[in-house]
Amino acid sequence: MAALKNFRPLFDRVLVERFLPELKTKSGIMIPQKGQAKVLDATVVATGPGARMDDGKNQQISVTVGDRVLLPEYGGTKITLDEKEYHLFREGDILAKYES
């Protein structure tokens, strides 16, 4: 967990942890890896300070740590920290934020 605490995305980048794919159906049947849908939901675990504007200030990021977001099917950069897999996206690539 120490590596994650020391990792801070730059500018308008957002670090997310994807939800795990469903491995079984509700009735208990195992789903083969080829048949598993790609998981597009994730939780925000770290954000950068925001994109730099012309006046030198940072534009505030619209998601915060703990938000559940919808990701595009492709894109992002895969990163491994403390043996866990995370993905780094630009804020503009995130499609939506789930409201609680």
Secondary structure in CASP SS format (residue, H / E / C, confidence):
PFRMAT SS
TARGET T0000
AUTHOR 0000-0000-0000
METHOD secondary structure of the structure
MODEL  1
M C 1.00
A H 1.00
A H 1.00
L H 1.00
K H 1.00
N C 1.00
F C 1.00
R C 1.00
P C 1.00
L C 1.00
F C 1.00
D C 1.00
R E 1.00
V E 1.00
L E 1.00
V E 1.00
E E 1.00
R E 1.00
F C 1.00
L C 1.00
P C 1.00
E C 1.00
L C 1.00
K E 1.00
T C 1.00
K C 1.00
S C 1.00
G C 1.00
I C 1.00
M E 1.00
I C 1.00
P C 1.00
Q H 1.00
K H 1.00
G H 1.00
Q C 1.00
A C 1.00
K C 1.00
V C 1.00
L C 1.00
D E 1.00
A E 1.00
T E 1.00
V E 1.00
V E 1.00
A E 1.00
T E 1.00
G C 1.00
P C 1.00
G C 1.00
A C 1.00
R E 1.00
M C 1.00
D C 1.00
D C 1.00
G C 1.00
K C 1.00
N E 1.00
Q C 1.00
Q C 1.00
I C 1.00
S C 1.00
V C 1.00
T C 1.00
V C 1.00
G C 1.00
D C 1.00
R E 1.00
V E 1.00
L E 1.00
L C 1.00
P C 1.00
E C 1.00
Y C 1.00
G C 1.00
G C 1.00
T E 1.00
K E 1.00
I E 1.00
T E 1.00
L E 1.00
D C 1.00
E C 1.00
K E 1.00
E E 1.00
Y E 1.00
H E 1.00
L E 1.00
F E 1.00
R E 1.00
E H 1.00
G H 1.00
D H 1.00
I C 1.00
L C 1.00
A E 1.00
K E 1.00
Y C 1.00
E C 1.00
S C 1.00
END
